[in-house]
Amino acid sequence: MTLLDTLRYARTALTAHPLRTLLSMSGIGIGITAVILLTSIGDGIHRFVLAEFTQFGTNILTVTPGKTRTHGTAVGSISSARLLTVDDALALKASRYAQYTNAG
């Protein structure tokens, strides 16, 4: 079977079943659109999250009191909550590595 015969056979099959051809073309179009849409949404979310984190800078550390949640086994001090006090904030402020502190 030559290439010309194959193309004739394909054309005959497509014209003999127009509804099946239309549904197949629609499915292919919807699939391509879905892939493009999901890729665009993923890229947009990636850029948004990156912009949100970089607006604070790369040298900022936020410390909040409370319990750390882990999904594994508890390890010593990680599993227990320790509240922060004003003395903790003053100790951070006295550190030569902390440029700005805010206890609030």
C-alpha positions as CSV (number, residue, x, y, z in Angstrom):
1,M,0.0,0.0,0.0
2,T,1.5,3.3,-1.1
3,L,1.2,6.6,0.7
4,L,-1.3,7.8,-1.8
5,D,-3.5,4.7,-1.2
6,T,-3.2,5.3,2.6
7,L,-4.4,9.0,2.2
8,R,-7.3,7.9,0.0
9,Y,-8.3,5.3,2.6
10,A,-8.1,7.9,5.4
11,R,-10.2,10.4,3.4
12,T,-12.8,7.8,2.7
13,A,-13.0,6.7,6.4
14,L,-13.3,10.4,7.5
15,T,-16.0,11.3,5.0
16,A,-18.0,8.0,5.6
17,H,-18.4,8.8,9.3
18,P,-18.8,12.6,9.7
19,L,-20.1,12.5,13.3
20,R,-17.3,10.3,14.5
21,T,-14.8,12.6,12.7
22,L,-16.4,15.7,14.3
23,L,-16.3,14.1,17.8
24,S,-12.7,13.0,17.4
25,M,-11.6,16.5,16.2
26,S,-13.5,18.0,19.1
27,G,-11.8,15.7,21.6
28,I,-8.4,16.5,20.3
29,G,-9.1,20.2,20.4
30,I,-10.4,20.0,24.0
31,G,-7.4,18.0,25.1
32,I,-4.9,20.4,23.6
33,T,-6.8,23.3,25.1
34,A,-6.8,21.6,28.5
35,V,-3.1,21.0,28.4
36,I,-2.3,24.6,27.4
37,L,-4.7,25.9,30.1
38,L,-3.3,23.8,32.9
39,T,0.3,24.7,31.9
40,S,-0.5,28.4,31.9
41,I,-2.3,28.2,35.3
42,G,0.7,26.3,36.8
43,D,3.2,28.9,35.4
44,G,1.0,31.7,36.6
45,I,0.8,30.3,40.1
46,H,4.5,29.7,40.1
47,R,5.2,33.3,39.2
48,F,2.7,34.6,41.7
49,V,4.2,32.6,44.6
50,L,7.8,33.6,43.6
51,A,6.8,37.3,43.5
52,E,5.1,37.1,46.9
53,F,8.2,35.6,48.5
54,T,10.7,37.8,46.8
55,Q,9.0,41.0,47.8
56,F,10.2,40.5,51.3
57,G,13.8,40.0,50.3
58,T,16.1,37.1,50.8
59,N,17.5,38.0,54.2
60,I,14.3,38.1,56.4
61,L,13.5,35.6,59.1
62,T,10.1,35.5,60.8
63,V,9.8,33.8,64.1
64,T,6.4,32.9,65.5
65,P,5.5,31.1,68.6
66,G,3.5,27.9,68.6
67,K,3.8,24.2,68.0
68,T,5.5,22.8,65.0
69,R,3.4,20.2,63.2
70,T,5.2,17.3,61.7
71,H,3.8,14.3,59.8
72,G,6.4,11.9,61.1
73,T,7.4,10.8,64.6
74,A,7.9,13.5,67.2
75,V,11.5,14.4,67.8
76,G,12.3,16.0,71.2
77,S,11.8,19.7,71.3
78,I,10.0,19.9,68.0
79,S,6.9,18.2,69.4
80,S,6.5,20.6,72.3
81,A,5.3,24.1,72.1
82,R,7.3,26.9,73.7
83,L,5.9,30.4,73.9
84,L,8.1,33.4,73.0
85,T,8.5,36.1,75.6
86,V,9.6,39.8,75.5
87,D,12.9,38.6,76.8
88,D,13.3,36.5,73.7
89,A,12.6,39.5,71.5
90,L,15.1,41.6,73.5
91,A,17.7,38.9,73.1
92,L,17.2,38.9,69.3
93,K,17.4,42.7,69.3
94,A,20.7,42.5,71.2
95,S,22.2,40.1,68.6
96,R,24.6,41.6,66.2
97,Y,23.1,39.6,63.4
98,A,19.6,41.0,63.7
99,Q,19.3,44.4,62.1
100,Y,15.6,45.0,62.9
101,T,13.3,43.4,65.4
102,N,9.6,43.8,66.2
103,A,7.9,42.2,69.1
104,G,4.3,42.4,68.5
